Amino acid sequence: MRMSYWEYQGTAHTGVARIACSMEGVHAVMYSPVGDTYINSMFSMMEREQRFPPVTTSVLNGQTMGMGINKLPDTIRQVQADHNPDLIVVCCTCSSILLQEDLGALGRAANVPTEVLVYAPNPYRVQEDEAGDGLLTLLVSRYTQPLPPTTRPSVNIIGPTSLGFHNRQDLVSLKRMLETLGLDVNVVVPLGARLDDFKKLPQAWATIAPYREMGYDAAKLLEEKCGVPAVTSTPIGVMATREWVKELLGAVSKFAQAHDLDYNVREPALAAFSLDQTSAPSGVPWFNYTADMQSFSSKRVFVFGDFSHATTLTRMMASEVDVQVVGAGTYNLKLADEFKAAVAPYTTKTIVTAEFEEVQKLIQELQPDVVLGTQMERHTSAAFDIPCTTISNPIHIEDFPLGYQPFLGYDGSNYIMDRVYATAKLGLEKHLIEMFGDAGLGIKEAEEEGAQRRATNPRPTMPDAPDIIVVKPTATLELVTAGQPKPTERMNVDAGAMPQRAAIATVAAPTSAAWTDEAQKALKQIPFFVRPKVQKRVEDYAREHGFALITLDLVYEVKEKAG
Amino acid sequence: MTISEDIGLTSSLVGLPEAEVIREDNGYHAFCGLTCVGWLYQKMKDSFFLILGTHTCAHLLQNALGVMIFAKPRYGVAMIEESDLSSPQIDISDIVKDIVDKHHPSVIFLLNSCTPEIMKVDFEGMAKRMSGQFDNTPVLPVRADGLEYTMTQAEDSVVMSLLQFVPQAPAGDKRVVFVGAINDVNAAEIQREAEKLGLPVAGFIPTSTIGELPAVGPDTVLAPLQPYLAGTVGAFQRSRKCQVLESLFPIGPDGTRVFLEDLAAMFGIKADLSAREAEVWRNLEPKVAQMRGKRIFITGDNMLELPVTRFARAAGVEVIEAGTPYVNRRYHLRELQALAGQRIVEMPSMSRQIKDIREMQPDLVITNFWQANPFEAERIATKWSTEFIFTPIYGFGGAGDLANLFVRALKRHKKLDTLDWKDFLPGNN
């Protein structure tokens, strides 16, 4: 018994539904009370699925239980009549499993021509990912027999799933890379697959299973049973992707040799991977050499998520983006040791827990500059005012963007870099505005200055966009603390960002210290956005050193000491 | 499955023509009782809702209600784990103590769920043992399990459980007490309308804090605002011998008028609100004009289907089918009479409904979260049924919002349909 306010994963039946909803011609029948149908909404609302989720509930209620009626055979017959699927998967939920019904017998009693598979993992032990992965492995095991390989080199992709984090876009990225490598896609499972596609899995030259929690076991099984080599690393980050390409080509050519197939590894020109066919496969290396990225070396980053994303992003952040990963964790308890080993070279602190409160505590303790986490870490970070971006399930409606936003491969590395950069930068801006004071005042002053500038300069650059002060990063901070006020930088930015900034601003505390007119005047010369900070510094100094009155000399004295 | 509370309706209403009710017995297709928490915890600000449930219940709440934890949520799940399944008695005392220490609620509602129900946990005994044990905080058992209860039925359970906190009104204290957790603005408007008729109003149940609950006694007139409070009304009537208003529910100008007139009659006041109703309809006309003649299908899950259908018909809508989880023939009698000739399906078959909707191509389908987008993909306009629960649709003041629930989807479709992009849509590309 423990108190739960929120969970990283759903229970077993969610995983089963994810497989059914990924596929064509597979229908899940939940033997459950009506409340468990809530998962159907996840598919049509979050993923905006166009079809009715192929999940039907055989409703268990007090009345039928009391009367000893079991509607499961009727439900199976109705599903058969309405949908005529290739396979019906029957599953229990946490309550119905306690009834210990013989679902196999009930399934047989339905007497339908469709195959009925009872798959009922213990929901008290097995959660969403493991249940889905288990069903996927079971399907691979049931429907595959060794087959001769395809004539052209081809690979399977196992793992992309309905409600998987950016999985559909990952698939596009993988397919783009395979095309560049001259490899055909044999079969993708489970997303978009029919059972017949499963039967074709053994004819590939290799299998890609990029997600450790979904498809890894199936790929290993296929390797063992049918001799299709499994490439199971996760290509997230430039180096991991480059290694993955080598691993994949190695597996394919080894397979070709072993089967005496005609195949010469030809590594394409690097530019062939890029979207414009002329650039590097990923802009991440050059981006990280650019001068403003030097500031990232001192950034303290915390990473938390599922196994695949948390491990690979820890590595990418620590090595390619060269930040300090102050901690990394996963909610996947079953892969705890594997996780710790994977992130050990990149961080000293690891956490493996399914309780978000533990992660919250650690974030509070570590006070990182940036968090890469799940939706829950996003909320935690918001509470601590730490910038955060999401990198993993649990799924959210925002994880189904219309644009191309993959995580896997070179394209994925670019997208991740953009996302992390924007998050960290936005965080920095927030931080500066907050540190230096009242953004309400700042924006007002900025508007006044803007109005003045517009009055003196009749050629505004973008008259429709509002002027917002954007504080340039560390450079300005250093200059100001050295006592050399710089003119305000101006940029036109999205108006939508404005209320958010205003909302995070704190009002500078009123002061009781007395300033001479001269000292006041000097203070006024300092740009407004750093003025409160300088003011505070001077006043703190005055208090610490017992000055009742702040004179110009004292201001200079503080400036010199601070410099 | 019908809540068979005897609310002792006067027999004068029995025997009038009623709507045709077909029972398909296909089970409820609604969110389970636990989801009532999402709205009620906001309404009742000194409460804590503790669900005796499982990992699935926690996952349901975070998904179905789209809720994230910001600071100190006033609801949570005492999660039954595998080791608890075989333990002779489930002990939640540490959890209750923790809630009391952290949240200091005036009341803890303990909701049961499917798993403890199947385990035959004596959760009422559990609530009794916990009640008052920590800082004198009462722990009230609320039946909300998905084996029996939908979202709105469990709301009835919660409101019913407040009975013990409702002070006893002395005989002779003849005032109206409105029952139903409606939005504050709607509540204020209904109270004002009642007071304009000279009716003394004692208050509303529930209130935002437990201490404010109005007194109910033998001369109190209890006026239920919602069609899913049969249990509450029955419990009050049995315990306090109060009078109960039997009328339409104050949803739509038509229902609100009858509701207020009938309420006035219970105080011996003859009210005629026909001019007021006409005025509201006049104001609604731009919206009603867009509803008139439209064919609408309600798949049914929120228990508001009867009054909503009655309003829609009054606005000139043809309701092809009004599905609903259940009909309580006594508690819903007046609504059923107002719906004479209407096709109503109790516990409808979802499979049959989908086929009918495809064939009949209604202008709008009011349906649950998971069917809406698939219908939209088939070019059938939809409205989420759950929005009717969360929208302030009560009284004359709520009529505009009620009409908007129909109009918004129709209007948006009409506008988007003018664009030359149909070939971009599902099924056409």
Boltz contact constraints between the chains, C-beta under 6 A:
constraints:
  - contact:
      token1: [A, 1]
      token2: [B, 84]
      max_distance: 6.0
  - contact:
      token1: [A, 2]
      token2: [B, 79]
      max_distance: 6.0
  - contact:
      token1: [A, 3]
      token2: [B, 76]
      max_distance: 6.0
  - contact:
      token1: [A, 3]
      token2: [B, 95]
      max_distance: 6.0
  - contact:
      token1: [A, 4]
      token2: [B, 58]
      max_distance: 6.0
  - contact:
      token1: [A, 4]
      token2: [B, 77]
      max_distance: 6.0
  - contact:
      token1: [A, 4]
      token2: [B, 79]
      max_distance: 6.0
  - contact:
      token1: [A, 5]
      token2: [B, 69]
      max_distance: 6.0
  - contact:
      token1: [A, 5]
      token2: [B, 73]
      max_distance: 6.0
  - contact:
      token1: [A, 5]
      token2: [B, 76]
      max_distance: 6.0
  - contact:
      token1: [A, 6]
      token2: [B, 62]
      max_distance: 6.0
  - contact:
      token1: [A, 6]
      token2: [B, 69]
      max_distance: 6.0
  - contact:
      token1: [A, 7]
      token2: [B, 55]
      max_distance: 6.0
  - contact:
      token1: [A, 7]
      token2: [B, 58]
      max_distance: 6.0
  - contact:
      token1: [A, 7]
      token2: [B, 59]
      max_distance: 6.0
  - contact:
      token1: [A, 10]
      token2: [B, 59]
      max_distance: 6.0
  - contact:
      token1: [A, 11]
      token2: [B, 55]
      max_distance: 6.0
  - contact:
      token1: [A, 11]
      token2: [B, 56]
      max_distance: 6.0
  - contact:
      token1: [A, 33]
      token2: [B, 114]
      max_distance: 6.0
  - contact:
      token1: [A, 33]
      token2: [B, 146]
      max_distance: 6.0
  - contact:
      token1: [A, 33]
      token2: [B, 147]
      max_distance: 6.0
  - contact:
      token1: [A, 34]
      token2: [B, 28]
      max_distance: 6.0
  - contact:
      token1: [A, 34]
      token2: [B, 146]
      max_distance: 6.0
  - contact:
      token1: [A, 35]
      token2: [B, 32]
      max_distance: 6.0
  - contact:
      token1: [A, 35]
      token2: [B, 146]
      max_distance: 6.0
  - contact:
      token1: [A, 38]
      token2: [B, 60]
      max_distance: 6.0
  - contact:
      token1: [A, 38]
      token2: [B, 64]
      max_distance: 6.0
  - contact:
      token1: [A, 40]
      token2: [B, 370]
      max_distance: 6.0
  - contact:
      token1: [A, 41]
      token2: [B, 369]
      max_distance: 6.0
  - contact:
      token1: [A, 41]
      token2: [B, 370]
      max_distance: 6.0
  - contact:
      token1: [A, 42]
      token2: [B, 63]
      max_distance: 6.0
  - contact:
      token1: [A, 44]
      token2: [B, 370]
      max_distance: 6.0
  - contact:
      token1: [A, 44]
      token2: [B, 373]
      max_distance: 6.0
  - contact:
      token1: [A, 44]
      token2: [B, 374]
      max_distance: 6.0
  - contact:
      token1: [A, 45]
      token2: [B, 369]
      max_distance: 6.0
  - contact:
      token1: [A, 48]
      token2: [B, 373]
      max_distance: 6.0
  - contact:
      token1: [A, 50]
      token2: [B, 377]
      max_distance: 6.0
  - contact:
      token1: [A, 50]
      token2: [B, 426]
      max_distance: 6.0
  - contact:
      token1: [A, 51]
      token2: [B, 374]
      max_distance: 6.0
  - contact:
      token1: [A, 52]
      token2: [B, 374]
      max_distance: 6.0
  - contact:
      token1: [A, 59]
      token2: [B, 27]
      max_distance: 6.0
  - contact:
      token1: [A, 61]
      token2: [B, 147]
      max_distance: 6.0
  - contact:
      token1: [A, 62]
      token2: [B, 147]
      max_distance: 6.0
  - contact:
      token1: [A, 62]
      token2: [B, 148]
      max_distance: 6.0
  - contact:
      token1: [A, 63]
      token2: [B, 1]
      max_distance: 6.0
  - contact:
      token1: [A, 78]
      token2: [B, 351]
      max_distance: 6.0
  - contact:
      token1: [A, 82]
      token2: [B, 351]
      max_distance: 6.0
  - contact:
      token1: [A, 94]
      token2: [B, 54]
      max_distance: 6.0
  - contact:
      token1: [A, 94]
      token2: [B, 56]
      max_distance: 6.0
  - contact:
      token1: [A, 94]
      token2: [B, 115]
      max_distance: 6.0
  - contact:
      token1: [A, 95]
      token2: [B, 114]
      max_distance: 6.0
  - contact:
      token1: [A, 95]
      token2: [B, 115]
      max_distance: 6.0
  - contact:
      token1: [A, 95]
      token2: [B, 118]
      max_distance: 6.0
  - contact:
      token1: [A, 98]
      token2: [B, 118]
      max_distance: 6.0
  - contact:
      token1: [A, 124]
      token2: [B, 82]
      max_distance: 6.0
  - contact:
      token1: [A, 379]
      token2: [B, 68]
      max_distance: 6.0
